[in-house]
Amino acid sequence: MQSSRRRAVVVALLTVLLTYAAAPYVTLYRLASSIRRGDDVALEALVDWDGVREGIKEDICDTVFDAEPAQAAPSRQPDALPPFGFSFVRGIASNAIDENVTPTGLVTAASRFQAVSASGVPLTPPAADGHADPSIVWAFFTGPTTFRIDLLPPPEAGFGKEPVRIDMELGGSGWKVTRAWLPPSMLRGPLPRT
């Protein structure tokens, strides 16, 4: 009787641990599947869009102002308003990102690699299932409730070998994408139109 209880506890504990370890990978699969199907409702639930947009805005501003001379920074007072250029770039980036970084925008950007020319010939060679998928470079836990994925865009995307980094966090409704870091080549280029 005692050994059967121990066995049941061990089996239950192993089941919980395996479920916990597999859950972010299942969420990643659901995310890719939702993009392929164009399921805006599922994408809305799997991504913290406000957090992702805010992070991309910060990254664009950081990329634009990386060239700022180091000696200019100490002369600013901590409570001073940011320079006009920073505010201007931030405003332009905010509008473009708010319009494009959405569930529909993500589906559109992913499907544009499957565009067909006027002659009916695919502009990019499709994968076996007809989709140009990114490849996973790395995907693992960075903490008990955080998970990081590095994705390499498809070669036909034209962004080279720089990975897109995505963070997911475990919350009340399960795993959710909370932040994305785009490679500098994507940040410098024009935003995709939806």
Residue frames as qw, qx, qy, qz and C-alpha x, y, z in Angstrom:
[[0.000, 0.886, 0.463, 0.000, 0.00, 0.00, 0.00],
 [0.312, -0.809, 0.098, 0.488, 2.79, 2.41, 0.97],
 [0.410, -0.212, 0.583, 0.668, 4.84, 1.69, -2.17],
 [0.260, 0.576, 0.673, 0.385, 1.81, 2.20, -4.44],
 [0.090, -0.946, -0.253, 0.180, 1.21, 5.64, -2.86],
 [0.377, -0.626, 0.342, 0.591, 4.84, 6.57, -3.37],
 [0.398, 0.135, 0.700, 0.577, 4.67, 5.40, -6.95],
 [0.144, 0.798, 0.561, 0.165, 1.50, 7.44, -7.52],
 [0.209, -0.908, -0.021, 0.361, 3.14, 10.55, -6.02],
 [0.420, -0.387, 0.528, 0.628, 6.28, 10.06, -8.14],
 [0.336, 0.405, 0.712, 0.464, 4.18, 9.55, -11.30],
 [0.023, 0.914, 0.403, -0.025, 2.10, 12.65, -10.49],
 [0.313, -0.795, 0.177, 0.488, 5.23, 14.71, -9.83],
 [0.424, -0.133, 0.640, 0.626, 6.90, 13.53, -13.05],
 [0.262, 0.644, 0.657, 0.292, 3.72, 14.33, -14.99],
 [0.088, -0.955, -0.188, 0.213, 3.64, 17.87, -13.59],
 [0.379, -0.620, 0.389, 0.566, 7.33, 18.40, -14.36],
 [0.409, 0.132, 0.711, 0.556, 7.02, 17.09, -17.91],
 [0.161, 0.814, 0.542, 0.132, 3.94, 19.21, -18.52],
 [0.211, -0.905, 0.012, 0.369, 5.74, 22.28, -17.17],
 [0.415, -0.423, 0.539, 0.599, 8.83, 21.60, -19.31],
 [0.352, 0.302, 0.745, 0.480, 6.81, 20.96, -22.48],
 [0.128, 0.810, 0.503, -0.273, 4.37, 23.88, -22.11],
 [0.013, 0.754, -0.192, -0.628, 6.57, 26.65, -23.66],
 [0.160, -0.174, 0.806, 0.543, 7.38, 24.41, -26.63],
 [0.190, 0.544, 0.815, 0.060, 3.67, 23.73, -27.08],
 [0.078, 0.849, 0.234, -0.466, 3.02, 27.50, -26.93],
 [0.102, -0.535, 0.522, 0.656, 5.72, 28.06, -29.55],
 [0.180, 0.165, 0.895, 0.374, 4.05, 25.46, -31.77],
 [0.136, 0.733, 0.642, -0.179, 0.63, 27.10, -31.22],
 [0.018, -0.769, 0.073, 0.635, 2.13, 30.48, -32.11],
 [0.096, -0.292, 0.717, 0.626, 3.60, 29.19, -35.39],
 [0.147, 0.382, 0.896, 0.174, 0.38, 27.36, -36.21],
 [0.095, 0.793, 0.448, -0.402, -1.69, 30.50, -35.53],
 [0.015, -0.628, 0.334, 0.703, 0.53, 32.53, -37.85],
 [0.114, -0.042, 0.861, 0.494, 0.18, 29.96, -40.63],
 [0.072, 0.554, 0.828, 0.050, -3.61, 29.83, -40.26],
 [0.011, 0.400, 0.149, 0.904, -3.91, 33.61, -39.91],
 [0.482, -0.611, -0.628, -0.006, -5.71, 33.18, -36.58],
 [0.065, 0.603, -0.168, 0.777, -5.73, 36.71, -35.15],
 [0.678, -0.606, -0.034, -0.415, -7.71, 35.69, -32.06],
 [0.934, -0.218, -0.135, 0.250, -5.20, 33.01, -31.06],
 [0.559, 0.357, -0.161, 0.731, -2.28, 35.38, -31.70],
 [0.243, -0.712, 0.045, -0.658, -3.92, 38.02, -29.53],
 [0.820, -0.539, -0.003, -0.192, -4.02, 35.54, -26.65],
 [0.927, -0.043, -0.063, 0.368, -0.46, 34.25, -27.11],
 [0.510, 0.287, -0.058, 0.809, 1.36, 37.60, -27.30],
 [0.220, -0.766, -0.315, 0.515, 1.51, 40.64, -25.00],
 [0.503, 0.640, 0.311, 0.491, 1.30, 43.02, -27.95],
 [0.136, -0.980, 0.008, -0.143, 1.69, 46.20, -25.87],
 [0.644, -0.632, 0.350, 0.250, 4.92, 44.89, -24.30],
 [0.733, 0.157, 0.450, 0.485, 6.31, 43.69, -27.63],
 [0.320, 0.834, 0.237, 0.382, 5.52, 47.00, -29.35],
 [0.314, -0.941, 0.124, -0.010, 7.09, 49.02, -26.52],
 [0.733, -0.400, 0.411, 0.365, 10.27, 46.93, -26.66],
 [0.636, 0.406, 0.413, 0.510, 10.61, 47.33, -30.42],
 [0.078, 0.961, 0.115, 0.237, 10.12, 51.11, -30.09],
 [0.507, -0.799, 0.279, 0.163, 12.95, 51.24, -27.55],
 [0.761, -0.093, 0.470, 0.438, 15.17, 49.13, -29.79],
 [0.484, 0.699, 0.315, 0.422, 14.57, 51.37, -32.81],
 [0.120, -0.981, 0.064, -0.141, 15.42, 54.48, -30.81],
 [0.669, -0.584, 0.384, 0.254, 18.53, 52.79, -29.39],
 [0.741, 0.221, 0.443, 0.454, 19.62, 51.77, -32.90],
 [0.306, 0.859, 0.202, 0.357, 19.10, 55.26, -34.29],
 [0.184, -0.939, 0.186, -0.222, 20.93, 56.96, -31.44],
 [0.913, -0.241, 0.074, 0.321, 23.82, 54.49, -31.03],
 [0.613, 0.441, 0.054, 0.653, 25.93, 56.89, -33.07],
 [0.224, -0.942, -0.059, -0.244, 25.42, 59.70, -30.51],
 [0.403, 0.542, -0.532, 0.511, 28.77, 60.87, -29.11],
 [0.646, -0.360, -0.610, 0.285, 29.52, 59.53, -25.63],
 [0.292, -0.054, -0.309, 0.903, 30.60, 62.96, -24.37],
 [0.279, -0.349, -0.254, -0.858, 27.16, 64.46, -25.06],
 [0.611, -0.441, -0.642, -0.140, 25.36, 62.20, -22.58],
 [0.485, -0.332, -0.520, 0.619, 26.96, 63.49, -19.32],
 [0.055, 0.067, -0.017, 0.996, 26.07, 67.09, -20.13],
 [0.439, -0.445, -0.519, -0.583, 22.34, 66.31, -19.98],
 [0.305, -0.277, 0.557, -0.721, 20.57, 66.95, -16.75],
 [0.062, 0.111, 0.989, -0.074, 18.64, 63.94, -15.42],
 [0.270, 0.575, 0.644, -0.427, 15.32, 65.80, -15.42],
 [0.150, 0.455, -0.328, -0.814, 15.82, 67.45, -18.83],
 [0.793, 0.428, 0.212, -0.379, 13.51, 66.65, -21.70],
 [0.745, 0.014, 0.526, 0.410, 14.93, 64.30, -24.34],
 [0.096, -0.347, 0.383, 0.851, 16.40, 66.00, -27.42],
 [0.587, 0.433, 0.018, -0.684, 14.00, 66.90, -30.21],
 [0.434, 0.384, -0.739, -0.344, 15.49, 64.27, -32.51],
 [0.009, 0.017, -0.972, 0.234, 14.83, 61.49, -30.03],
 [0.407, 0.363, 0.542, -0.640, 11.23, 62.60, -29.54],
 [0.530, 0.491, -0.280, -0.633, 10.71, 62.91, -33.27],
 [0.348, 0.267, -0.880, -0.180, 12.12, 59.44, -34.04],
 [0.125, 0.103, 0.891, -0.424, 10.20, 57.95, -31.11],
 [0.497, 0.408, 0.291, -0.709, 6.95, 59.47, -32.42],
 [0.561, 0.437, -0.501, -0.494, 7.45, 58.20, -35.96],
 [0.230, 0.186, -0.954, 0.048, 8.51, 54.77, -34.73],
 [0.294, 0.151, 0.737, -0.590, 5.56, 54.60, -32.35],
 [0.617, 0.406, 0.049, -0.672, 3.02, 55.27, -35.07],
 [0.548, 0.403, -0.660, -0.319, 4.55, 52.79, -37.52],
 [0.127, 0.139, -0.952, 0.240, 4.96, 50.08, -34.89],
 [0.415, 0.193, 0.586, -0.668, 1.46, 50.56, -33.47],
 [0.673, 0.423, -0.119, -0.595, 0.03, 50.11, -36.97],
 [0.621, 0.435, -0.624, -0.188, 2.21, 47.17, -38.03],
 [0.175, 0.199, -0.908, 0.324, 3.03, 45.13, -34.92],
 [0.676, -0.032, 0.249, -0.693, -0.37, 43.50, -34.55],
 [0.674, 0.026, 0.737, -0.047, -1.70, 39.97, -35.02],
 [0.683, 0.681, 0.252, -0.082, -2.80, 40.88, -38.56],
 [0.201, 0.888, -0.404, -0.091, 0.53, 42.56, -39.28],
 [0.412, -0.460, 0.785, 0.043, 2.45, 39.49, -38.15],
 [0.728, 0.298, 0.617, -0.031, 0.36, 37.20, -40.34],
 [0.530, 0.842, 0.034, -0.090, 0.80, 39.55, -43.31],
 [0.020, -0.811, 0.577, 0.092, 4.57, 39.83, -42.80],
 [0.550, -0.233, 0.801, 0.034, 4.92, 36.05, -42.55],
 [0.697, 0.459, 0.550, -0.026, 2.81, 35.44, -45.63],
 [0.331, 0.879, -0.171, -0.298, 4.58, 38.03, -47.79],
 [0.226, -0.515, 0.785, 0.258, 7.42, 35.55, -48.22],
 [0.489, 0.234, 0.837, 0.080, 4.92, 33.40, -50.07],
 [0.352, 0.672, 0.008, -0.651, 4.13, 36.15, -52.54],
 [0.673, 0.287, 0.617, 0.291, 3.55, 35.13, -56.11],
 [0.109, -0.320, 0.330, 0.881, 4.74, 37.14, -59.09],
 [0.552, 0.416, -0.013, -0.722, 2.40, 38.16, -61.90],
 [0.495, 0.327, -0.724, -0.353, 3.47, 35.09, -63.87],
 [0.894, -0.272, -0.117, -0.336, 2.31, 32.82, -61.05],
 [0.747, 0.201, -0.508, 0.378, 5.84, 31.75, -60.10],
 [0.610, -0.743, -0.206, 0.183, 6.63, 31.93, -56.36],
 [0.184, 0.901, -0.286, 0.270, 9.13, 34.71, -55.62],
 [0.229, -0.583, 0.736, -0.257, 10.69, 32.54, -52.91],
 [0.501, 0.067, -0.850, -0.149, 11.08, 28.79, -52.87],
 [0.688, -0.472, 0.056, -0.548, 8.39, 27.44, -50.52],
 [0.254, -0.358, 0.862, -0.253, 9.14, 24.93, -47.82],
 [0.070, -0.090, -0.978, -0.175, 7.63, 21.46, -48.03],
 [0.044, 0.579, 0.763, -0.282, 4.41, 22.68, -46.42],
 [0.222, 0.735, 0.415, 0.489, 4.32, 25.89, -48.51],
 [0.311, -0.947, -0.079, -0.023, 5.54, 28.17, -45.72],
 [0.499, 0.545, -0.384, 0.554, 8.85, 29.97, -45.31],
 [0.699, -0.683, -0.212, -0.013, 9.49, 29.22, -41.66],
 [0.016, -0.813, 0.516, -0.269, 12.22, 30.61, -39.46],
 [0.787, 0.022, -0.592, 0.174, 14.53, 28.06, -37.90],
 [0.624, -0.773, 0.021, -0.111, 14.96, 27.74, -34.16],
 [0.433, 0.605, -0.546, 0.385, 18.55, 28.39, -33.13],
 [0.219, 0.075, -0.772, 0.592, 17.98, 28.09, -29.40],
 [0.557, -0.482, -0.233, -0.635, 14.95, 27.58, -27.13],
 [0.586, -0.149, -0.711, 0.359, 15.26, 27.00, -23.41],
 [0.449, -0.823, -0.347, 0.025, 14.31, 28.21, -19.94],
 [0.335, 0.542, -0.290, 0.714, 16.13, 31.29, -18.64],
 [0.204, -0.241, 0.571, -0.758, 14.35, 31.11, -15.28],
 [0.210, 0.206, 0.917, -0.268, 11.48, 29.26, -13.62],
 [0.375, 0.686, 0.541, -0.310, 8.88, 31.43, -15.37],
 [0.264, 0.798, -0.251, -0.480, 10.85, 32.72, -18.36],
 [0.793, 0.160, 0.530, 0.255, 11.73, 31.09, -21.67],
 [0.080, 0.735, -0.316, -0.595, 13.88, 32.42, -24.51],
 [0.788, 0.379, 0.457, 0.161, 13.81, 31.55, -28.20],
 [0.066, -0.600, 0.420, 0.677, 16.29, 32.63, -30.87],
 [0.721, 0.503, 0.476, -0.037, 14.82, 32.33, -34.38],
 [0.276, -0.294, 0.509, 0.760, 16.75, 32.69, -37.60],
 [0.552, 0.549, 0.101, -0.619, 14.57, 34.32, -40.29],
 [0.850, 0.329, 0.391, 0.131, 14.17, 32.33, -43.50],
 [0.512, -0.192, 0.359, 0.756, 17.06, 33.00, -45.92],
 [0.224, 0.538, 0.557, 0.592, 14.64, 34.49, -48.44],
 [0.219, -0.891, -0.356, 0.174, 13.77, 37.21, -45.91],
 [0.492, 0.675, -0.049, 0.547, 17.10, 38.85, -46.72],
 [0.380, -0.879, 0.140, -0.251, 18.17, 39.63, -43.14],
 [0.319, 0.587, -0.702, 0.248, 21.25, 37.45, -43.03],
 [0.649, -0.096, -0.732, 0.182, 22.18, 35.30, -40.07],
 [0.067, -0.249, 0.468, -0.845, 21.04, 37.59, -37.27],
 [0.226, -0.372, -0.900, 0.032, 18.49, 35.88, -34.98],
 [0.400, -0.554, -0.123, -0.720, 15.25, 37.33, -33.69],
 [0.210, 0.022, -0.828, 0.520, 15.16, 36.88, -29.91],
 [0.534, -0.470, -0.339, -0.616, 11.82, 36.26, -28.21],
 [0.002, 0.135, -0.791, 0.597, 11.06, 36.04, -24.50],
 [0.572, -0.425, -0.544, -0.442, 8.04, 34.26, -23.08],
 [0.124, -0.278, 0.652, -0.695, 6.78, 34.42, -19.51],
 [0.317, -0.345, -0.883, -0.027, 4.52, 32.14, -17.55],
 [0.237, -0.170, 0.218, -0.931, 1.47, 33.97, -16.24],
 [0.523, 0.099, 0.589, -0.608, -2.07, 33.26, -15.12],
 [0.790, 0.436, 0.080, -0.424, -3.21, 32.23, -18.59],
 [0.934, 0.123, 0.223, 0.252, -0.11, 30.21, -19.47],
 [0.544, -0.247, 0.298, 0.745, 2.99, 31.05, -21.50],
 [0.332, 0.897, 0.286, -0.051, 2.90, 34.28, -23.46],
 [0.597, 0.330, 0.063, 0.729, 5.37, 36.20, -25.66],
 [0.285, -0.862, -0.274, 0.319, 6.33, 39.35, -23.72],
 [0.094, -0.833, 0.302, 0.454, 9.30, 40.76, -25.63],
 [0.842, 0.386, 0.256, 0.274, 10.95, 40.50, -29.03],
 [0.242, -0.726, 0.332, 0.551, 14.34, 41.82, -30.10],
 [0.765, 0.629, 0.138, 0.018, 14.70, 42.29, -33.83],
 [0.734, -0.069, 0.174, 0.653, 18.15, 42.19, -35.43],
 [0.112, -0.615, 0.055, 0.778, 19.63, 45.60, -36.27],
 [0.091, -0.016, 0.686, 0.722, 19.25, 44.85, -40.00],
 [0.069, -0.597, -0.776, -0.190, 15.47, 44.59, -39.50],
 [0.200, -0.764, -0.370, 0.489, 15.34, 47.73, -37.35],
 [0.173, -0.451, 0.282, 0.829, 17.25, 49.82, -39.88],
 [0.072, 0.181, 0.767, 0.611, 15.16, 48.66, -42.82],
 [0.409, -0.180, -0.147, -0.883, 11.69, 49.88, -43.70],
 [0.448, 0.037, 0.744, -0.495, 8.82, 48.46, -41.67],
 [0.079, 0.209, 0.892, 0.394, 6.65, 46.00, -43.57],
 [0.401, -0.016, -0.059, -0.914, 3.38, 47.40, -44.79],
 [0.255, 0.203, 0.919, -0.221, 0.19, 45.60, -43.88]]
